[in-house]
Amino acid sequence: MSVTIKDVAKCAGTSVSTVSKVINGYYGISEATVERVHKAMKDLRYYPNASAQNFATRSTKTVAVLANLSADIAFKNPHMFEIISGLEESLSAKGYRMVLQSVEESNVYEKTEELISRKSVDALAIHVSVITHPLSSLLTRSQFPHIVLGCPSFESQVCWIDNNNVYSGTIAASYLLSMGYEKIAFIGGQYYDLGSTNRLQGVKQALNERNCKLEDGYIWLGESTRDDGYRMAKQMLEAQTKPDAIICANNTIAWGCLSALRDMGYSVPDDIGVLTFDDYPLSQFMEPPLTIVDINVRDLGVQAGKSLLRILRHQNTQIQTFVTISNLVERSSTKNKKTGMRQNYRH
């Protein structure tokens, strides 16, 4: 004989209505009760009928994640999958499943419009790489529950969550100053690369607070490629008195920068220290391994999931926020210039 919801209620020592609320993800029920009901369901091997459950609540219990999944994207944007993993962790804890859909800027509007019109999902999580002005207008106009994974590069009313790259920039500069570096340079992406721009802002902020200045000749902006990282580092060192440390906006630029320093006969960190952001995909495997300001991108996904669940509960909620758990990881590309040795650093 099949197990019923009444059996679960009896086993958990609670009412049928409470079991139903736990199954359907209602809030306001104590964690102890939720755990008791889940244990009873597990012990009795009770699996609620998803179709009936969705019909009763008028909910699909599904969130669609829209992102560009083109070839080599795992290498070009490895953080995206860590963010999505954190997002899934939050959603599954509340009984939501996640479906991943590949889109591009050229078709993201039509795909989103279809999902909203058909009501085939309860909410959307959209990677910032595919957000557009028309899509932003659609989300605002429809008031459909959503969260953008990253801060859009334009003013909008969409809900978004992102890491605080300005703060990460201040950590990078503060660390180098504490190590005795005085002439700090920055190599980053173009003005439209918001992450790089914000990291540069943080570097300037930290230097200004210490009455230091980031010289114009020590700021080089180009494309986030190895070739441009190489070119910018080489041209800077040919045109300017060499800095004693270079902050690179990302791993790819740092790769080119290290190659240029090696080809020009500079030793890292004896002649010039190098620091970058994020641990993936290259920083651990370069020679020397790079000191980094690492950001917990999985936690960004976890927080994005929690924000989306809050929006689902209160659909007039507007969320536009930065979250950061930054951790400086010291490796062989920097040293303590005061002592000539590396030392543990804590921010």
Contacts in CASP RR format, 6 or more apart in sequence:
PFRMAT RR
TARGET T0000
AUTHOR 0000-0000-0000
METHOD contacts of the structure
MODEL  1
MSVTIKDVAKCAGTSVSTVSKVINGYYGISEATVERVHKAMKDLRYYPNA
SAQNFATRSTKTVAVLANLSADIAFKNPHMFEIISGLEESLSAKGYRMVL
QSVEESNVYEKTEELISRKSVDALAIHVSVITHPLSSLLTRSQFPHIVLG
CPSFESQVCWIDNNNVYSGTIAASYLLSMGYEKIAFIGGQYYDLGSTNRL
QGVKQALNERNCKLEDGYIWLGESTRDDGYRMAKQMLEAQTKPDAIICAN
NTIAWGCLSALRDMGYSVPDDIGVLTFDDYPLSQFMEPPLTIVDINVRDL
GVQAGKSLLRILRHQNTQIQTFVTISNLVERSSTKNKKTGMRQNYRH
3 44 0 8 1.000
3 45 0 8 1.000
3 46 0 8 1.000
4 46 0 8 1.000
5 16 0 8 1.000
5 19 0 8 1.000
5 20 0 8 1.000
5 23 0 8 1.000
5 46 0 8 1.000
5 48 0 8 1.000
6 16 0 8 1.000
7 44 0 8 1.000
7 46 0 8 1.000
8 19 0 8 1.000
8 37 0 8 1.000
8 40 0 8 1.000
8 41 0 8 1.000
8 44 0 8 1.000
8 46 0 8 1.000
9 15 0 8 1.000
9 16 0 8 1.000
9 18 0 8 1.000
9 19 0 8 1.000
11 40 0 8 1.000
11 43 0 8 1.000
11 44 0 8 1.000
12 18 0 8 1.000
12 19 0 8 1.000
12 33 0 8 1.000
12 36 0 8 1.000
12 37 0 8 1.000
12 39 0 8 1.000
12 40 0 8 1.000
13 36 0 8 1.000
13 40 0 8 1.000
14 33 0 8 1.000
14 36 0 8 1.000
14 37 0 8 1.000
18 29 0 8 1.000
18 33 0 8 1.000
18 37 0 8 1.000
19 37 0 8 1.000
19 40 0 8 1.000
21 29 0 8 1.000
22 29 0 8 1.000
22 33 0 8 1.000
22 34 0 8 1.000
22 37 0 8 1.000
22 38 0 8 1.000
23 37 0 8 1.000
23 48 0 8 1.000
23 53 0 8 1.000
24 53 0 8 1.000
24 56 0 8 1.000
24 57 0 8 1.000
24 59 0 8 1.000
25 94 0 8 1.000
25 95 0 8 1.000
27 313 0 8 1.000
40 46 0 8 1.000
41 47 0 8 1.000
50 61 0 8 1.000
53 61 0 8 1.000
54 60 0 8 1.000
54 61 0 8 1.000
59 122 0 8 1.000
60 119 0 8 1.000
60 120 0 8 1.000
60 121 0 8 1.000
60 122 0 8 1.000
61 95 0 8 1.000
61 96 0 8 1.000
61 97 0 8 1.000
61 122 0 8 1.000
62 96 0 8 1.000
62 97 0 8 1.000
62 98 0 8 1.000
62 99 0 8 1.000
62 120 0 8 1.000
62 121 0 8 1.000
62 122 0 8 1.000
63 87 0 8 1.000
63 91 0 8 1.000
63 96 0 8 1.000
63 97 0 8 1.000
63 98 0 8 1.000
63 99 0 8 1.000
63 121 0 8 1.000
63 122 0 8 1.000
63 123 0 8 1.000
63 124 0 8 1.000
63 125 0 8 1.000
63 308 0 8 1.000
64 98 0 8 1.000
64 99 0 8 1.000
64 100 0 8 1.000
64 101 0 8 1.000
64 115 0 8 1.000
64 120 0 8 1.000
64 121 0 8 1.000
64 123 0 8 1.000
64 124 0 8 1.000
64 125 0 8 1.000
65 84 0 8 1.000
65 87 0 8 1.000
65 98 0 8 1.000
65 99 0 8 1.000
65 100 0 8 1.000
65 101 0 8 1.000
65 124 0 8 1.000
65 125 0 8 1.000
65 126 0 8 1.000
65 127 0 8 1.000
66 101 0 8 1.000
66 103 0 8 1.000
66 108 0 8 1.000
66 111 0 8 1.000
66 112 0 8 1.000
66 124 0 8 1.000
66 125 0 8 1.000
66 126 0 8 1.000
66 127 0 8 1.000
66 130 0 8 1.000
67 80 0 8 1.000
67 84 0 8 1.000
67 100 0 8 1.000
67 101 0 8 1.000
67 102 0 8 1.000
67 103 0 8 1.000
67 126 0 8 1.000
67 127 0 8 1.000
67 129 0 8 1.000
67 130 0 8 1.000
67 149 0 8 1.000
68 102 0 8 1.000
68 103 0 8 1.000
68 104 0 8 1.000
68 127 0 8 1.000
68 129 0 8 1.000
68 130 0 8 1.000
69 100 0 8 1.000
69 102 0 8 1.000
70 102 0 8 1.000
70 104 0 8 1.000
73 80 0 8 1.000
74 81 0 8 1.000
75 281 0 8 1.000
77 129 0 8 1.000
78 280 0 8 1.000
78 281 0 8 1.000
79 278 0 8 1.000
79 280 0 8 1.000
79 297 0 8 1.000
80 127 0 8 1.000
80 129 0 8 1.000
80 149 0 8 1.000
82 297 0 8 1.000
82 298 0 8 1.000
82 301 0 8 1.000
83 127 0 8 1.000
83 149 0 8 1.000
83 297 0 8 1.000
83 298 0 8 1.000
83 300 0 8 1.000
83 301 0 8 1.000
83 304 0 8 1.000
84 98 0 8 1.000
84 100 0 8 1.000
84 301 0 8 1.000
85 298 0 8 1.000
85 301 0 8 1.000
86 298 0 8 1.000
86 299 0 8 1.000
86 300 0 8 1.000
86 301 0 8 1.000
86 302 0 8 1.000
86 304 0 8 1.000
86 305 0 8 1.000
87 98 0 8 1.000
87 125 0 8 1.000
87 149 0 8 1.000
87 301 0 8 1.000
87 302 0 8 1.000
87 304 0 8 1.000
87 305 0 8 1.000
87 308 0 8 1.000
88 98 0 8 1.000
89 298 0 8 1.000
89 301 0 8 1.000
89 302 0 8 1.000
90 301 0 8 1.000
90 302 0 8 1.000
90 303 0 8 1.000
90 304 0 8 1.000
90 305 0 8 1.000
90 306 0 8 1.000
90 308 0 8 1.000
90 309 0 8 1.000
91 97 0 8 1.000
91 98 0 8 1.000
91 305 0 8 1.000
91 308 0 8 1.000
91 309 0 8 1.000
92 98 0 8 1.000
94 309 0 8 1.000
96 122 0 8 1.000
96 309 0 8 1.000
98 125 0 8 1.000
99 121 0 8 1.000
101 111 0 8 1.000
103 111 0 8 1.000
103 112 0 8 1.000
103 130 0 8 1.000
104 130 0 8 1.000
105 130 0 8 1.000
105 132 0 8 1.000
108 126 0 8 1.000
108 130 0 8 1.000
108 131 0 8 1.000
108 132 0 8 1.000
108 135 0 8 1.000
109 132 0 8 1.000
109 134 0 8 1.000
109 135 0 8 1.000
109 138 0 8 1.000
112 124 0 8 1.000
112 126 0 8 1.000
112 135 0 8 1.000
112 138 0 8 1.000
112 139 0 8 1.000
113 138 0 8 1.000
115 121 0 8 1.000
115 124 0 8 1.000
116 124 0 8 1.000
116 138 0 8 1.000
116 142 0 8 1.000
116 144 0 8 1.000
122 145 0 8 1.000
122 312 0 8 1.000
123 144 0 8 1.000
123 145 0 8 1.000
123 146 0 8 1.000
123 147 0 8 1.000
123 308 0 8 1.000
123 311 0 8 1.000
123 312 0 8 1.000
124 139 0 8 1.000
124 144 0 8 1.000
124 145 0 8 1.000
124 146 0 8 1.000
124 147 0 8 1.000
125 146 0 8 1.000
125 147 0 8 1.000
125 148 0 8 1.000
125 149 0 8 1.000
125 304 0 8 1.000
125 305 0 8 1.000
125 308 0 8 1.000
126 135 0 8 1.000
126 139 0 8 1.000
126 146 0 8 1.000
126 147 0 8 1.000
126 148 0 8 1.000
126 149 0 8 1.000
127 148 0 8 1.000
127 149 0 8 1.000
127 150 0 8 1.000
128 148 0 8 1.000
128 149 0 8 1.000
128 150 0 8 1.000
128 151 0 8 1.000
128 152 0 8 1.000
128 160 0 8 1.000
128 162 0 8 1.000
131 148 0 8 1.000
131 152 0 8 1.000
131 156 0 8 1.000
131 158 0 8 1.000
133 154 0 8 1.000
133 156 0 8 1.000
136 152 0 8 1.000
136 154 0 8 1.000
136 156 0 8 1.000
136 157 0 8 1.000
136 158 0 8 1.000
139 146 0 8 1.000
139 158 0 8 1.000
140 156 0 8 1.000
140 157 0 8 1.000
140 158 0 8 1.000
143 315 0 8 1.000
143 316 0 8 1.000
145 308 0 8 1.000
145 311 0 8 1.000
145 312 0 8 1.000
145 315 0 8 1.000
146 158 0 8 1.000
146 159 0 8 1.000
146 308 0 8 1.000
146 311 0 8 1.000
147 159 0 8 1.000
147 160 0 8 1.000
147 161 0 8 1.000
147 304 0 8 1.000
147 305 0 8 1.000
147 307 0 8 1.000
147 308 0 8 1.000
147 311 0 8 1.000
147 319 0 8 1.000
148 158 0 8 1.000
148 159 0 8 1.000
148 160 0 8 1.000
148 161 0 8 1.000
149 160 0 8 1.000
149 161 0 8 1.000
149 162 0 8 1.000
149 300 0 8 1.000
149 301 0 8 1.000
149 304 0 8 1.000
150 160 0 8 1.000
150 161 0 8 1.000
150 162 0 8 1.000
150 163 0 8 1.000
151 160 0 8 1.000
151 162 0 8 1.000
151 194 0 8 1.000
151 320 0 8 1.000
151 322 0 8 1.000
152 158 0 8 1.000
152 160 0 8 1.000
153 192 0 8 1.000
153 194 0 8 1.000
157 318 0 8 1.000
159 307 0 8 1.000
159 311 0 8 1.000
159 317 0 8 1.000
159 318 0 8 1.000
159 319 0 8 1.000
159 320 0 8 1.000
160 319 0 8 1.000
160 320 0 8 1.000
160 321 0 8 1.000
161 300 0 8 1.000
161 301 0 8 1.000
161 303 0 8 1.000
161 304 0 8 1.000
161 307 0 8 1.000
161 319 0 8 1.000
161 321 0 8 1.000
161 322 0 8 1.000
161 323 0 8 1.000
162 300 0 8 1.000
162 321 0 8 1.000
162 322 0 8 1.000
162 323 0 8 1.000
163 295 0 8 1.000
163 297 0 8 1.000
163 300 0 8 1.000
163 322 0 8 1.000
163 323 0 8 1.000
163 324 0 8 1.000
164 198 0 8 1.000
164 322 0 8 1.000
164 323 0 8 1.000
164 324 0 8 1.000
164 326 0 8 1.000
165 194 0 8 1.000
165 195 0 8 1.000
165 198 0 8 1.000
165 199 0 8 1.000
165 202 0 8 1.000
165 277 0 8 1.000
166 198 0 8 1.000
166 199 0 8 1.000
166 201 0 8 1.000
166 202 0 8 1.000
166 205 0 8 1.000
167 202 0 8 1.000
167 322 0 8 1.000
167 324 0 8 1.000
167 326 0 8 1.000
168 199 0 8 1.000
168 202 0 8 1.000
168 277 0 8 1.000
168 293 0 8 1.000
168 295 0 8 1.000
168 324 0 8 1.000
168 326 0 8 1.000
169 198 0 8 1.000
169 199 0 8 1.000
169 200 0 8 1.000
169 201 0 8 1.000
169 202 0 8 1.000
169 203 0 8 1.000
169 205 0 8 1.000
169 206 0 8 1.000
169 247 0 8 1.000
169 277 0 8 1.000
169 293 0 8 1.000
170 202 0 8 1.000
170 203 0 8 1.000
170 205 0 8 1.000
170 206 0 8 1.000
171 206 0 8 1.000
171 293 0 8 1.000
171 326 0 8 1.000
171 328 0 8 1.000
171 347 0 8 1.000
172 199 0 8 1.000
172 203 0 8 1.000
172 206 0 8 1.000
172 247 0 8 1.000
172 275 0 8 1.000
172 277 0 8 1.000
172 293 0 8 1.000
173 184 0 8 1.000
173 202 0 8 1.000
173 203 0 8 1.000
173 205 0 8 1.000
173 206 0 8 1.000
173 207 0 8 1.000
173 247 0 8 1.000
174 206 0 8 1.000
174 347 0 8 1.000
175 275 0 8 1.000
175 291 0 8 1.000
175 293 0 8 1.000
175 328 0 8 1.000
175 334 0 8 1.000
175 345 0 8 1.000
175 347 0 8 1.000
176 184 0 8 1.000
176 245 0 8 1.000
176 247 0 8 1.000
176 273 0 8 1.000
176 275 0 8 1.000
176 334 0 8 1.000
177 184 0 8 1.000
177 206 0 8 1.000
177 207 0 8 1.000
177 210 0 8 1.000
177 212 0 8 1.000
178 345 0 8 1.000
179 334 0 8 1.000
179 335 0 8 1.000
179 336 0 8 1.000
179 337 0 8 1.000
179 338 0 8 1.000
179 343 0 8 1.000
179 345 0 8 1.000
180 336 0 8 1.000
180 337 0 8 1.000
180 338 0 8 1.000
181 244 0 8 1.000
181 245 0 8 1.000
181 273 0 8 1.000
181 334 0 8 1.000
181 337 0 8 1.000
182 212 0 8 1.000
182 244 0 8 1.000
183 215 0 8 1.000
183 218 0 8 1.000
183 241 0 8 1.000
183 242 0 8 1.000
183 243 0 8 1.000
183 244 0 8 1.000
183 245 0 8 1.000
184 203 0 8 1.000
184 207 0 8 1.000
184 212 0 8 1.000
184 214 0 8 1.000
184 218 0 8 1.000
184 243 0 8 1.000
184 244 0 8 1.000
184 245 0 8 1.000
184 246 0 8 1.000
184 247 0 8 1.000
185 214 0 8 1.000
185 215 0 8 1.000
185 217 0 8 1.000
185 218 0 8 1.000
185 219 0 8 1.000
185 220 0 8 1.000
185 236 0 8 1.000
185 243 0 8 1.000
185 245 0 8 1.000
185 246 0 8 1.000
185 247 0 8 1.000
186 200 0 8 1.000
186 203 0 8 1.000
186 214 0 8 1.000
186 218 0 8 1.000
186 219 0 8 1.000
186 220 0 8 1.000
186 246 0 8 1.000
186 247 0 8 1.000
186 249 0 8 1.000
187 220 0 8 1.000
187 221 0 8 1.000
187 229 0 8 1.000
187 232 0 8 1.000
187 233 0 8 1.000
187 236 0 8 1.000
187 246 0 8 1.000
187 247 0 8 1.000
187 248 0 8 1.000
187 249 0 8 1.000
187 253 0 8 1.000
187 257 0 8 1.000
188 196 0 8 1.000
188 199 0 8 1.000
188 200 0 8 1.000
188 220 0 8 1.000
188 221 0 8 1.000
188 222 0 8 1.000
188 224 0 8 1.000
188 232 0 8 1.000
188 248 0 8 1.000
188 249 0 8 1.000
188 250 0 8 1.000
188 253 0 8 1.000
189 196 0 8 1.000
189 197 0 8 1.000
189 221 0 8 1.000
189 222 0 8 1.000
189 223 0 8 1.000
189 224 0 8 1.000
189 249 0 8 1.000
189 250 0 8 1.000
189 253 0 8 1.000
190 196 0 8 1.000
190 221 0 8 1.000
190 222 0 8 1.000
190 223 0 8 1.000
191 197 0 8 1.000
191 221 0 8 1.000
193 224 0 8 1.000
193 249 0 8 1.000
195 249 0 8 1.000
196 221 0 8 1.000
196 224 0 8 1.000
196 249 0 8 1.000
196 250 0 8 1.000
199 247 0 8 1.000
199 249 0 8 1.000
199 277 0 8 1.000
200 219 0 8 1.000
200 249 0 8 1.000
203 214 0 8 1.000
203 247 0 8 1.000
204 214 0 8 1.000
207 213 0 8 1.000
207 214 0 8 1.000
215 240 0 8 1.000
217 236 0 8 1.000
217 239 0 8 1.000
217 240 0 8 1.000
218 236 0 8 1.000
218 240 0 8 1.000
218 243 0 8 1.000
220 232 0 8 1.000
220 233 0 8 1.000
220 235 0 8 1.000
220 236 0 8 1.000
221 232 0 8 1.000
222 228 0 8 1.000
222 229 0 8 1.000
222 232 0 8 1.000
224 249 0 8 1.000
224 250 0 8 1.000
224 252 0 8 1.000
224 253 0 8 1.000
225 252 0 8 1.000
225 253 0 8 1.000
226 252 0 8 1.000
226 253 0 8 1.000
226 255 0 8 1.000
226 256 0 8 1.000
226 259 0 8 1.000
227 256 0 8 1.000
228 253 0 8 1.000
229 248 0 8 1.000
229 252 0 8 1.000
229 253 0 8 1.000
229 254 0 8 1.000
229 255 0 8 1.000
229 256 0 8 1.000
229 257 0 8 1.000
229 260 0 8 1.000
230 256 0 8 1.000
230 257 0 8 1.000
230 259 0 8 1.000
230 260 0 8 1.000
231 260 0 8 1.000
232 253 0 8 1.000
232 257 0 8 1.000
233 246 0 8 1.000
233 256 0 8 1.000
233 257 0 8 1.000
233 260 0 8 1.000
233 261 0 8 1.000
234 260 0 8 1.000
234 263 0 8 1.000
234 264 0 8 1.000
236 243 0 8 1.000
237 260 0 8 1.000
237 261 0 8 1.000
237 264 0 8 1.000
237 266 0 8 1.000
242 266 0 8 1.000
242 271 0 8 1.000
242 272 0 8 1.000
243 272 0 8 1.000
244 272 0 8 1.000
244 273 0 8 1.000
244 337 0 8 1.000
245 272 0 8 1.000
245 273 0 8 1.000
245 274 0 8 1.000
245 275 0 8 1.000
245 334 0 8 1.000
246 257 0 8 1.000
246 272 0 8 1.000
246 273 0 8 1.000
246 274 0 8 1.000
246 275 0 8 1.000
247 275 0 8 1.000
247 276 0 8 1.000
248 254 0 8 1.000
248 257 0 8 1.000
248 274 0 8 1.000
248 275 0 8 1.000
248 276 0 8 1.000
248 277 0 8 1.000
249 276 0 8 1.000
249 277 0 8 1.000
250 276 0 8 1.000
250 277 0 8 1.000
250 278 0 8 1.000
251 276 0 8 1.000
251 277 0 8 1.000
251 278 0 8 1.000
251 280 0 8 1.000
251 281 0 8 1.000
251 282 0 8 1.000
251 283 0 8 1.000
251 290 0 8 1.000
252 282 0 8 1.000
253 276 0 8 1.000
254 274 0 8 1.000
254 276 0 8 1.000
254 282 0 8 1.000
254 283 0 8 1.000
254 286 0 8 1.000
254 290 0 8 1.000
255 282 0 8 1.000
255 286 0 8 1.000
257 274 0 8 1.000
258 268 0 8 1.000
258 274 0 8 1.000
258 286 0 8 1.000
258 287 0 8 1.000
258 290 0 8 1.000
258 333 0 8 1.000
261 268 0 8 1.000
261 271 0 8 1.000
261 272 0 8 1.000
261 274 0 8 1.000
262 268 0 8 1.000
266 272 0 8 1.000
268 274 0 8 1.000
268 288 0 8 1.000
268 333 0 8 1.000
269 288 0 8 1.000
269 332 0 8 1.000
269 333 0 8 1.000
269 334 0 8 1.000
269 335 0 8 1.000
270 335 0 8 1.000
273 333 0 8 1.000
273 334 0 8 1.000
273 335 0 8 1.000
274 290 0 8 1.000
274 291 0 8 1.000
274 333 0 8 1.000
274 334 0 8 1.000
275 290 0 8 1.000
275 291 0 8 1.000
275 292 0 8 1.000
275 293 0 8 1.000
275 333 0 8 1.000
275 334 0 8 1.000
276 283 0 8 1.000
276 290 0 8 1.000
276 291 0 8 1.000
276 292 0 8 1.000
276 293 0 8 1.000
277 292 0 8 1.000
277 293 0 8 1.000
277 294 0 8 1.000
277 295 0 8 1.000
278 292 0 8 1.000
278 293 0 8 1.000
278 294 0 8 1.000
278 295 0 8 1.000
278 297 0 8 1.000
279 292 0 8 1.000
279 294 0 8 1.000
279 329 0 8 1.000
283 289 0 8 1.000
283 290 0 8 1.000
283 292 0 8 1.000
283 331 0 8 1.000
284 290 0 8 1.000
284 331 0 8 1.000
286 333 0 8 1.000
288 331 0 8 1.000
288 332 0 8 1.000
288 333 0 8 1.000
289 331 0 8 1.000
289 332 0 8 1.000
289 333 0 8 1.000
290 331 0 8 1.000
290 333 0 8 1.000
291 328 0 8 1.000
291 329 0 8 1.000
291 330 0 8 1.000
291 331 0 8 1.000
291 332 0 8 1.000
291 333 0 8 1.000
291 334 0 8 1.000
292 328 0 8 1.000
292 329 0 8 1.000
292 331 0 8 1.000
293 326 0 8 1.000
293 327 0 8 1.000
293 328 0 8 1.000
293 329 0 8 1.000
294 326 0 8 1.000
294 327 0 8 1.000
294 328 0 8 1.000
294 329 0 8 1.000
295 324 0 8 1.000
295 325 0 8 1.000
295 326 0 8 1.000
295 327 0 8 1.000
296 325 0 8 1.000
296 326 0 8 1.000
296 327 0 8 1.000
299 323 0 8 1.000
299 325 0 8 1.000
300 323 0 8 1.000
303 323 0 8 1.000
307 319 0 8 1.000
307 321 0 8 1.000
310 317 0 8 1.000
310 319 0 8 1.000
311 317 0 8 1.000
311 319 0 8 1.000
326 347 0 8 1.000
328 345 0 8 1.000
328 346 0 8 1.000
328 347 0 8 1.000
330 342 0 8 1.000
330 343 0 8 1.000
330 344 0 8 1.000
330 345 0 8 1.000
332 342 0 8 1.000
334 342 0 8 1.000
335 341 0 8 1.000
335 342 0 8 1.000
336 342 0 8 1.000
336 343 0 8 1.000
END
